[in-house]
Amino acid sequence: MSLRQPYVVVDPSLPRRVRIYEVGVRDGLQNEAATVPTGVKAEFVRRLAAAGLETIEVTSFVNPTWVPQLADAADLLAELGPDGLGAHRPVLVPNERGLDRALAAGVSAIAIFGSATETFAQRNLNRTVAESIEMFRPVVARALDAGMWVRAYVSMCFGDPWEGAVPVPQVADACAALMDLGAHELSLGDTIGVATPGHVVSLLDALAARGIARDVTAVHFHDTYGQALANTLAALREGITIVDASAGGLGGCPYAKSATGNLATEDLVWALQGAGVDTGVDLETLVATSAWLAGQMGRPSPSRVVRALAPAAQTPEPAASSDPASPAGPDPGAMAGGLGCGIPTGS
């Protein structure tokens, strides 16, 4: 017999409420090799909303040549209608052309994405960090003029597969530069999943010293080393109340078999519910949603909670996260999972 809900013991060190920023529809699905039908994506959004997830990043207006999975961005928003628009339905935009498409679709919330390292900026944005800031300057200015809500993602905040460890002051500089453009919210990306709790606290302190408050800062952890939930709890104990997560643990990088996905929303909700933290999410409905999607995708969910609560949807067994023929650990030079992975700026 398995428990369907966690036993609640209130943890006074955690915030009473956490807002989950759901990235499964965009970040989770963008790297899927097989095209996910637009209708399935639309149903996924609706089911996530029915589970109580208020903020859902719906899609991205990137060049469909580079990311075929997101070629249906306009069609998806059209199919969703009011369910896909509003302040809680942001879309990712890579440049002004992407913004133009978002505006034409009636979008009122966007996200931009930068890098804390020069190598990833060049590989993912085809620009230096400074040049990428200038590229996004008119995007944010026009978005704000149009009354849009703007989020800024920063990738490689804790480590870079080409440059190694990323100095905390360097990350703080990149974050401050994007926030100075006028973004309302900042998301810190542990793109290759190497963060540890102490590192997280150090970065949050550095950002606070730069005037970036915890109440406008979100955390986005990948689970490559199994640290995503521990790092999230460390951030919450430091006053963070916004967490990026992906239903079913979807996500990762198409260029590295060892790059695992995002923090699973179900795993996060289980932990927070057990600690007495309100997320507004109905766990059973969310698990059912991820089990349904696993059936649509033809493979089991990476989420441990989904695997525990919906075992019938979990055959065959999940594939190992690393290639046995490869050296142990992440694949150097190919770990750009999650935020902006493989998304050049052309649109």
Legacy VTK file of the C-alpha trace (Angstrom):
# vtk DataFile Version 3.0
C-alpha trace
ASCII
DATASET POLYDATA
POINTS 347 float
0.000 0.000 0.000
1.351 3.435 -0.930
0.522 6.790 0.551
-1.304 9.104 -1.844
-0.390 12.265 0.059
2.586 13.129 2.279
2.230 13.369 6.037
2.355 17.058 6.927
4.876 18.421 9.405
5.137 22.194 9.087
8.665 23.441 8.485
8.885 26.974 9.933
12.078 27.674 7.987
10.179 27.614 4.678
7.829 30.257 3.244
4.150 29.644 3.758
3.410 29.844 0.020
5.476 29.153 -3.103
4.586 30.109 -6.664
5.517 27.404 -9.148
6.491 28.631 -12.612
5.647 25.635 -14.805
8.079 25.152 -17.707
7.104 21.667 -18.885
5.197 22.746 -21.979
8.027 24.843 -23.393
11.323 23.859 -21.758
10.177 20.308 -21.174
8.997 19.542 -24.699
11.366 21.666 -26.800
14.024 18.958 -27.096
11.703 16.092 -27.985
12.795 14.468 -31.242
9.298 13.353 -32.233
6.890 16.190 -32.928
4.266 16.522 -30.215
0.916 17.397 -31.822
-0.381 20.885 -31.148
-3.582 19.428 -29.733
-1.636 17.408 -27.172
0.294 20.509 -26.103
-2.954 22.468 -25.741
-4.511 19.700 -23.653
-1.341 19.571 -21.549
-1.667 23.294 -20.775
-5.335 22.920 -19.855
-4.673 19.938 -17.591
-1.821 21.743 -15.843
-4.096 24.725 -15.237
-6.820 22.417 -13.901
-4.254 21.000 -11.469
-3.848 24.472 -9.989
-0.676 25.660 -11.731
-1.245 29.363 -12.202
1.852 30.319 -14.216
2.557 28.186 -17.284
5.183 29.085 -19.886
3.380 28.073 -23.058
5.839 28.191 -25.966
8.627 30.130 -27.643
8.736 32.263 -30.767
12.101 31.004 -31.943
13.135 30.141 -35.466
11.322 26.876 -36.294
14.315 25.795 -38.359
16.340 25.536 -35.163
13.602 24.229 -32.885
11.017 22.346 -34.972
9.148 21.271 -31.841
8.117 24.911 -31.281
7.210 25.674 -34.886
3.531 25.640 -33.898
3.791 28.506 -31.398
1.165 30.701 -33.074
-1.096 27.717 -33.787
-0.871 26.572 -30.168
-1.869 29.976 -28.835
-4.710 30.160 -31.349
-5.976 26.719 -30.290
-5.760 27.629 -26.601
-7.540 30.949 -27.061
-7.975 32.730 -23.709
-6.420 29.725 -21.924
-3.060 30.535 -23.544
-2.947 34.269 -22.977
-2.647 36.685 -20.086
-0.129 37.705 -17.459
0.333 34.089 -16.315
0.971 32.594 -19.776
4.450 33.872 -20.730
6.271 32.869 -23.905
9.998 32.897 -24.613
11.228 35.399 -27.218
14.797 35.447 -28.584
14.859 38.872 -30.238
12.695 41.625 -31.746
11.342 39.378 -34.479
10.192 36.950 -31.854
8.598 39.817 -29.943
6.768 40.914 -33.092
5.271 37.442 -33.428
4.324 37.381 -29.746
2.598 40.747 -29.988
0.722 39.639 -33.106
-0.540 36.608 -31.177
-1.863 38.755 -28.341
0.757 37.723 -25.773
1.096 39.944 -22.690
3.973 38.240 -20.851
7.392 37.286 -22.228
10.704 35.824 -21.124
14.149 36.630 -22.506
17.259 34.524 -21.945
20.874 35.493 -21.400
24.038 33.769 -20.292
26.467 34.202 -17.415
29.353 32.882 -19.548
30.897 34.026 -22.808
31.203 30.567 -24.338
27.549 29.692 -23.895
26.514 33.163 -25.077
28.451 32.592 -28.289
27.172 29.041 -28.780
23.556 29.750 -27.913
23.078 33.405 -28.803
25.854 33.903 -31.372
26.952 36.967 -29.416
29.075 38.000 -26.478
27.342 38.539 -23.150
27.516 42.307 -23.650
26.157 42.053 -27.202
23.282 39.891 -26.028
22.334 42.519 -23.461
22.190 45.116 -26.209
20.137 42.771 -28.383
17.552 42.445 -25.631
17.481 46.152 -24.768
14.942 47.108 -27.460
12.996 43.893 -26.858
12.414 44.757 -23.207
11.801 48.440 -23.933
9.141 47.662 -26.519
7.575 45.001 -24.311
7.304 47.397 -21.386
5.851 50.079 -23.646
3.211 47.535 -24.679
2.368 46.856 -21.034
3.908 43.383 -21.017
5.337 41.502 -18.052
8.979 40.542 -18.616
11.071 37.749 -17.094
14.844 37.380 -17.590
16.455 33.939 -17.578
20.193 33.638 -16.993
21.823 30.344 -17.990
25.030 28.792 -16.626
24.703 30.447 -13.224
26.519 27.662 -11.376
28.726 25.953 -13.914
29.539 25.844 -17.617
30.609 22.697 -19.528
33.276 24.651 -21.429
34.441 27.155 -18.829
33.951 25.108 -15.676
32.991 26.813 -12.424
31.494 30.258 -12.957
32.600 32.939 -10.447
29.691 34.262 -8.407
30.527 37.951 -9.147
30.455 37.182 -12.876
26.988 35.697 -12.556
25.811 38.661 -10.503
27.067 41.029 -13.202
25.131 39.203 -15.929
21.967 39.106 -13.822
22.194 42.784 -12.920
22.699 43.764 -16.558
19.508 41.993 -17.619
17.469 43.270 -14.698
18.684 46.798 -15.376
16.861 46.582 -18.709
13.621 46.647 -16.737
12.692 42.979 -16.332
10.222 42.265 -13.563
11.569 38.854 -12.577
14.881 36.979 -12.714
15.314 33.224 -13.057
18.654 31.665 -12.104
19.431 28.672 -14.276
21.533 25.765 -13.037
21.707 24.685 -16.653
23.916 21.627 -16.175
22.737 20.732 -12.676
25.976 21.220 -10.736
24.807 23.603 -7.996
25.016 22.806 -4.291
23.094 24.477 -1.442
26.004 26.604 -0.242
26.683 27.815 -3.766
23.027 28.787 -4.107
23.091 30.850 -0.916
26.304 32.561 -2.001
24.775 33.642 -5.300
21.570 34.889 -3.669
23.631 36.988 -1.257
25.677 38.432 -4.136
22.489 39.362 -5.995
21.045 41.012 -2.901
24.221 43.092 -2.635
23.541 44.221 -6.207
20.008 45.285 -5.308
18.204 42.240 -6.759
15.667 41.238 -4.139
14.729 37.676 -3.358
11.037 38.367 -3.973
11.709 38.943 -7.696
14.153 36.048 -8.034
13.256 32.515 -9.135
15.388 29.385 -9.161
15.573 26.854 -11.994
17.469 23.680 -11.142
18.266 20.643 -13.244
18.647 17.285 -11.571
21.821 15.989 -13.234
23.460 15.219 -9.881
20.238 14.625 -7.968
20.553 17.997 -6.228
17.616 19.932 -7.683
15.231 19.510 -4.776
17.938 20.065 -2.129
19.038 23.239 -3.875
15.457 24.433 -4.154
14.824 23.934 -0.440
18.043 25.820 0.343
16.830 28.725 -1.799
13.405 28.708 -0.150
14.999 28.877 3.283
16.794 32.005 2.067
13.535 33.731 1.186
12.965 32.661 -2.423
9.277 32.018 -3.179
9.298 31.378 -6.960
10.439 28.011 -8.307
10.647 26.801 -11.894
9.637 23.172 -12.337
8.549 20.840 -15.110
5.609 18.456 -14.871
6.874 14.907 -15.039
10.490 16.099 -14.890
10.532 16.779 -18.632
13.520 18.552 -20.136
17.234 18.199 -20.674
19.585 18.598 -23.585
19.500 16.780 -26.932
23.292 16.899 -27.131
24.106 15.018 -23.916
22.538 11.733 -22.868
23.756 12.360 -19.339
21.975 15.717 -19.074
18.824 15.012 -17.098
15.680 17.064 -16.948
14.242 19.793 -14.815
13.110 19.479 -11.230
9.844 17.540 -11.490
6.849 19.588 -10.411
5.324 16.569 -8.660
8.463 15.942 -6.622
8.525 19.598 -5.605
4.837 19.635 -4.664
5.185 16.438 -2.590
8.059 17.912 -0.604
6.387 21.289 -0.074
3.018 19.812 0.793
4.685 17.632 3.404
6.329 20.735 4.871
3.033 22.597 5.082
3.828 24.962 2.215
0.915 26.034 0.017
1.434 25.809 -3.767
-2.194 25.836 -4.865
-1.549 22.592 -6.770
-3.658 19.457 -6.484
-1.090 16.657 -6.420
-3.388 13.870 -7.610
-4.552 15.878 -10.624
-0.990 16.828 -11.478
0.218 13.225 -11.269
-2.661 12.144 -13.488
-1.663 14.823 -15.985
1.940 13.651 -16.169
0.829 10.022 -16.389
-1.438 10.991 -19.284
1.419 12.791 -21.024
3.725 9.820 -20.487
1.184 7.762 -22.374
1.118 10.317 -25.167
4.912 10.316 -25.343
5.189 6.535 -25.194
7.664 6.447 -22.345
7.669 6.658 -18.541
7.866 9.858 -16.570
11.201 10.708 -14.928
9.356 12.037 -11.868
9.791 9.787 -8.867
6.441 10.843 -7.435
4.645 10.077 -10.696
6.370 6.692 -10.823
5.261 5.970 -7.244
1.664 7.173 -7.556
0.912 6.128 -11.145
2.914 2.916 -11.628
0.597 1.626 -14.354
1.825 4.417 -16.609
5.461 3.662 -15.962
6.350 0.730 -18.195
8.858 0.198 -19.669
11.466 1.266 -17.128
13.085 4.693 -17.722
16.308 4.677 -19.677
19.527 5.306 -17.735
20.550 8.944 -17.616
24.036 8.297 -18.925
25.534 6.343 -21.777
27.339 3.261 -20.374
29.884 3.589 -23.144
30.708 7.131 -22.099
32.886 8.248 -19.184
31.052 8.619 -15.899
29.521 11.996 -15.218
28.285 14.755 -17.524
29.438 14.948 -21.114
31.869 17.901 -21.200
31.080 20.397 -23.907
27.550 19.128 -24.401
25.616 19.811 -21.246
23.678 22.936 -22.144
20.405 21.504 -20.904
17.224 23.414 -20.214
17.276 27.175 -20.514
17.788 28.066 -24.132
19.486 24.750 -24.929
20.010 24.613 -28.665
17.927 27.750 -29.286
19.825 30.199 -31.491
18.387 33.677 -31.617
17.237 33.678 -35.200
13.482 33.790 -35.626
LINES 1 348
347 0 1 2 3 4 5 6 7 8 9 10 11 12 13 14 15 16 17 18 19 20 21 22 23 24 25 26 27 28 29 30 31 32 33 34 35 36 37 38 39 40 41 42 43 44 45 46 47 48 49 50 51 52 53 54 55 56 57 58 59 60 61 62 63 64 65 66 67 68 69 70 71 72 73 74 75 76 77 78 79 80 81 82 83 84 85 86 87 88 89 90 91 92 93 94 95 96 97 98 99 100 101 102 103 104 105 106 107 108 109 110 111 112 113 114 115 116 117 118 119 120 121 122 123 124 125 126 127 128 129 130 131 132 133 134 135 136 137 138 139 140 141 142 143 144 145 146 147 148 149 150 151 152 153 154 155 156 157 158 159 160 161 162 163 164 165 166 167 168 169 170 171 172 173 174 175 176 177 178 179 180 181 182 183 184 185 186 187 188 189 190 191 192 193 194 195 196 197 198 199 200 201 202 203 204 205 206 207 208 209 210 211 212 213 214 215 216 217 218 219 220 221 222 223 224 225 226 227 228 229 230 231 232 233 234 235 236 237 238 239 240 241 242 243 244 245 246 247 248 249 250 251 252 253 254 255 256 257 258 259 260 261 262 263 264 265 266 267 268 269 270 271 272 273 274 275 276 277 278 279 280 281 282 283 284 285 286 287 288 289 290 291 292 293 294 295 296 297 298 299 300 301 302 303 304 305 306 307 308 309 310 311 312 313 314 315 316 317 318 319 320 321 322 323 324 325 326 327 328 329 330 331 332 333 334 335 336 337 338 339 340 341 342 343 344 345 346
